[in-house]
Amino acid sequence: LLVDPRKEHKLCDLPPELRPEDGDVGYVLCHLTLTRNHDKAFCDSCVRGRFIHGLVDLKTGKYEPWGETPFCANHGQLNPADDRMAMVAWESCWTGEAGERYKKYGAVYPRIWIVEPGNRFRLIPSVRNYATHEKWSEDGKGIYFCSKGGVYYHEIATDRQYCVSPIHAVHATMTADNRYVTFDGEHEPNYRGCSWRVGFTNRDTGKSVFIHSRRPPLNPRERPSTLHPDPHPTFICGDRYIVCTINNADGHMDLSLTPVAPLVELTK
């Protein structure tokens, strides 16, 4: 890739399990994550209306089925430290026939699930009965997600769950050592193109600061944007910077790059 970054390289054909003859494929995968040696990819697939999970070998195209869930389970993410464990999300889990059935006997919002080979899957409940935009911690020992009242962290080994940033958030990421959190949140009921803010929380001190305190809306609620203008802040370059997107009303996108060190100083 470094020789000619513009050249595309085919890795493998899709396995037959993910390309039926009738062509009824909703999607092959929703999010792309690889095993630790980068030779396989986890596929959270929708084929013939079934939500199936497994690994595809990127050299041979061979497919290893793990199982399937009786509900929409996408946003698949392999555990960074365990190639035999993945996380999926039941999006819009209170809607549709399957969601309504679950709601009758499920006491918690069933968004986050762990899936493993052998058709094993289990729910990771949220203490606030709501969860969205979940992500593995870098060490694979826990999952953090946005919920009512902030960003929460769930320890896999102990099932202990606690708040790591007390400010309302829609998307969030944490540094590899779990000390710092960056997040975004809307100023008003969410719609495509609403006003956003982007923040930073220092878990060592419990203090927070906003990187962007108020980004103006792209457009009014009556005319939602056709873009996906959420900032999605993320730590990059060994957690030395935070990057996020800043969309503008004229349709162009800016990139916001913020060094982390000054944010740590501001939150001492």
Secondary structure per residue as TSV (DSSP state, phi and psi in degrees):
chain	resnum	aa	ss	phi	psi
A	1	L	-	360.0	-31.6
A	2	L	-	-71.9	-22.8
A	3	V	S	-69.1	-47.0
A	4	D	-	-145.1	92.8
A	5	P	T	-65.4	-12.8
A	6	R	T	-85.2	-13.2
A	7	K	S	-83.3	132.8
A	8	E	-	-87.1	142.8
A	9	H	-	-121.5	120.8
A	10	K	-	-78.3	129.2
A	11	L	-	-92.7	-47.4
A	12	C	-	-165.3	165.4
A	13	D	-	-79.3	154.3
A	14	L	-	-66.2	138.8
A	15	P	-	-66.7	153.7
A	16	P	G	-55.7	-31.8
A	17	E	G	-62.2	-23.5
A	18	L	G	-108.4	9.5
A	19	R	S	-143.4	73.2
A	20	P	-	-62.8	158.6
A	21	E	T	-61.8	-31.6
A	22	D	T	-79.3	-4.5
A	23	G	-	72.2	12.5
A	24	D	-	-82.2	77.1
A	25	V	E	-116.9	114.5
A	26	G	E	-68.5	-50.9
A	27	Y	E	-164.0	152.7
A	28	V	S	-81.8	-43.4
A	29	L	-	-154.3	156.7
A	30	C	S	-99.2	-49.5
A	31	H	S	-119.2	149.4
A	32	L	-	-107.8	116.4
A	33	T	-	-131.7	149.3
A	34	L	B	-115.7	158.8
A	35	T	-	-66.0	168.5
A	36	R	T	-62.3	-32.0
A	37	N	T	-94.8	8.6
A	38	H	S	65.1	24.2
A	39	D	S	-99.0	-11.3
A	40	K	E	-136.6	154.8
A	41	A	E	-122.2	142.0
A	42	F	E	-84.7	130.7
A	43	C	E	-114.5	119.4
A	44	D	E	-103.6	94.1
A	45	S	E	-108.6	152.3
A	46	C	E	-118.8	107.4
A	47	V	E	-127.9	122.8
A	48	R	T	54.3	36.4
A	49	G	T	77.6	2.6
A	50	R	E	-100.5	142.1
A	51	F	E	-102.4	101.7
A	52	I	E	-115.6	155.5
A	53	H	E	-133.7	148.7
A	54	G	E	176.0	-177.8
A	55	L	E	-111.9	140.0
A	56	V	E	-116.0	130.9
A	57	D	E	-75.1	122.3
A	58	L	T	-76.5	-8.7
A	59	K	T	-96.7	-39.0
A	60	T	T	-107.8	-20.7
A	61	G	-	81.1	2.7
A	62	K	-	-66.7	138.2
A	63	Y	E	-109.3	132.5
A	64	E	E	-110.8	104.6
A	65	P	E	-72.1	137.8
A	66	W	E	-102.0	-35.1
A	67	G	E	151.0	-166.2
A	68	E	E	-149.4	154.8
A	69	T	E	-108.0	150.4
A	70	P	S	-82.4	18.2
A	71	F	S	-147.6	166.8
A	72	C	-	-64.6	114.3
A	73	A	-	-130.9	98.1
A	74	N	E	-125.6	-151.1
A	75	H	E	56.5	34.3
A	76	G	E	-61.3	135.6
A	77	Q	E	-142.7	118.5
A	78	L	E	-66.9	144.4
A	79	N	E	-63.0	127.7
A	80	P	T	-61.2	-20.4
A	81	A	T	-113.6	0.6
A	82	D	E	-147.6	106.4
A	83	D	E	-70.7	-6.9
A	84	R	E	-107.3	20.9
A	85	M	E	-144.3	135.4
A	86	A	E	-136.9	164.5
A	87	M	E	-119.4	140.3
A	88	V	E	-132.6	164.5
A	89	A	E	-125.1	133.4
A	90	W	-	-88.1	96.1
A	91	E	T	-72.9	146.2
A	92	S	T	49.9	47.6
A	93	C	T	-70.4	-14.3
A	94	W	T	-92.3	-0.6
A	95	T	S	-106.6	162.8
A	96	G	H	79.4	170.3
A	97	E	H	-62.7	-44.9
A	98	A	H	-63.6	-40.5
A	99	G	H	-65.3	-40.2
A	100	E	H	-66.4	-37.6
A	101	R	H	-63.7	-44.8
A	102	Y	H	-64.2	-39.0
A	103	K	H	-60.1	-29.2
A	104	K	H	-68.1	-29.9
A	105	Y	H	-123.3	-8.1
A	106	G	-	-90.6	126.6
A	107	A	-	-88.0	-14.3
A	108	V	S	-124.5	156.7
A	109	Y	-	-67.9	113.5
A	110	P	-	-90.7	58.6
A	111	R	-	-81.5	-50.4
A	112	I	E	-99.8	129.9
A	113	W	E	-133.0	143.5
A	114	I	E	-96.8	130.5
A	115	V	E	-120.0	142.9
A	116	E	E	-140.0	160.9
A	117	P	T	-56.1	153.3
A	118	G	T	88.3	22.0
A	119	N	T	57.7	41.3
A	120	R	E	-103.8	126.9
A	121	F	E	-147.5	144.2
A	122	R	E	-142.4	150.1
A	123	L	E	-81.8	137.9
A	124	I	E	-104.7	103.2
A	125	P	-	-75.9	156.4
A	126	S	-	-103.0	133.4
A	127	V	T	-65.0	-22.0
A	128	R	T	-97.7	6.9
A	129	N	S	58.6	32.9
A	130	Y	-	-162.0	144.8
A	131	A	-	-156.1	147.3
A	132	T	E	-158.5	156.4
A	133	H	E	48.8	62.5
A	134	E	E	-84.0	155.8
A	135	K	E	-155.6	146.3
A	136	W	E	-70.0	145.3
A	137	S	-	-69.5	158.1
A	138	E	T	-60.7	-32.3
A	139	D	T	-85.7	-3.0
A	140	G	S	75.0	7.4
A	141	K	S	-88.9	-8.2
A	142	G	E	-161.1	173.3
A	143	I	E	-126.2	132.8
A	144	Y	E	-114.2	150.7
A	145	F	E	-155.6	162.2
A	146	C	E	-92.5	140.4
A	147	S	E	-148.7	-170.6
A	148	K	T	-66.9	120.9
A	149	G	T	90.9	10.8
A	150	G	E	138.7	-157.0
A	151	V	E	-108.0	133.7
A	152	Y	E	-120.2	156.3
A	153	Y	E	-126.4	135.5
A	154	H	E	-119.4	119.2
A	155	E	E	-81.0	123.6
A	156	I	T	-65.4	-44.4
A	157	A	T	-67.6	-35.9
A	158	T	T	-109.0	-12.5
A	159	D	-	62.6	18.0
A	160	R	-	-75.8	140.5
A	161	Q	E	-136.7	135.0
A	162	Y	E	-154.4	162.5
A	163	C	E	-82.6	133.3
A	164	V	E	-110.5	-12.3
A	165	S	E	-153.1	120.9
A	166	P	-	-86.7	10.4
A	167	I	S	-103.2	137.8
A	168	H	-	-49.8	133.0
A	169	A	-	-142.9	153.2
A	170	V	S	-112.5	-40.2
A	171	H	E	-127.5	147.3
A	172	A	E	-154.5	151.9
A	173	T	E	-138.3	157.9
A	174	M	E	-123.2	156.8
A	175	T	-	-71.2	166.3
A	176	A	T	-61.1	-31.1
A	177	D	T	-90.2	4.5
A	178	N	S	64.6	17.0
A	179	R	-	-85.4	-29.2
A	180	Y	E	-126.1	148.1
A	181	V	E	-128.5	137.6
A	182	T	E	-120.3	146.5
A	183	F	E	-153.6	162.4
A	184	D	E	-127.7	161.3
A	185	G	E	-160.5	151.8
A	186	E	E	-88.4	154.7
A	187	H	S	-86.1	-14.0
A	188	E	S	-145.3	172.0
A	189	P	S	-50.7	130.5
A	190	N	-	-64.2	136.7
A	191	Y	-	-153.3	163.3
A	192	R	T	-65.5	111.5
A	193	G	T	104.1	10.8
A	194	C	-	-74.7	175.5
A	195	S	-	-75.8	135.9
A	196	W	E	-123.3	159.7
A	197	R	E	-134.5	154.9
A	198	V	E	-128.8	131.5
A	199	G	E	-133.4	177.5
A	200	F	E	-141.9	133.6
A	201	T	E	-120.8	130.7
A	202	N	E	-96.6	107.1
A	203	R	T	-70.7	-21.3
A	204	D	T	-65.6	-33.0
A	205	T	T	-113.2	-16.5
A	206	G	T	78.7	9.3
A	207	K	E	-98.9	153.5
A	208	S	E	-131.3	159.0
A	209	V	E	-146.4	149.2
A	210	F	E	-95.6	133.3
A	211	I	E	-79.6	-46.6
A	212	H	E	-125.2	110.3
A	213	S	E	-77.2	-29.1
A	214	R	E	-162.3	106.3
A	215	R	E	-88.8	129.4
A	216	P	-	-63.6	152.7
A	217	P	-	-65.8	149.9
A	218	L	S	-72.7	-35.8
A	219	N	S	-160.6	164.1
A	220	P	-	-73.4	159.6
A	221	R	T	-57.1	-33.9
A	222	E	T	-68.4	-15.1
A	223	R	S	-132.7	75.7
A	224	P	-	-56.9	149.9
A	225	S	-	-70.2	148.9
A	226	T	S	-89.7	-4.0
A	227	L	S	-88.3	177.6
A	228	H	-	-117.0	77.3
A	229	P	-	-87.4	21.7
A	230	D	-	-69.7	141.7
A	231	P	-	-64.9	-37.8
A	232	H	-	51.5	60.0
A	233	P	-	-66.2	142.5
A	234	T	E	-146.0	139.2
A	235	F	E	-76.4	136.8
A	236	I	E	-138.1	173.3
A	237	C	T	53.5	54.8
A	238	G	T	64.7	33.4
A	239	D	T	66.6	21.5
A	240	R	T	-88.9	-16.2
A	241	Y	E	-137.5	158.7
A	242	I	E	-116.5	128.9
A	243	V	E	-117.2	141.0
A	244	C	E	-151.7	162.4
A	245	T	E	-94.8	145.6
A	246	I	E	-127.9	103.6
A	247	N	E	-86.4	148.4
A	248	N	-	-121.0	157.1
A	249	A	T	-64.1	-20.6
A	250	D	T	-87.1	4.5
A	251	G	S	98.4	-7.9
A	252	H	-	-93.4	159.7
A	253	M	E	-115.9	132.1
A	254	D	E	-101.8	156.6
A	255	L	E	-112.0	124.0
A	256	S	E	-99.7	123.4
A	257	L	E	-122.0	119.3
A	258	T	E	-125.8	124.4
A	259	P	E	-68.1	143.6
A	260	V	H	-79.6	-35.6
A	261	A	H	-53.1	-48.0
A	262	P	H	-62.7	-31.1
A	263	L	H	-67.8	-37.1
A	264	V	H	-63.8	-41.9
A	265	E	H	-63.4	-42.2
A	266	L	H	-65.5	-23.2
A	267	T	T	-109.4	17.6
A	268	K	-	-68.5	360.0
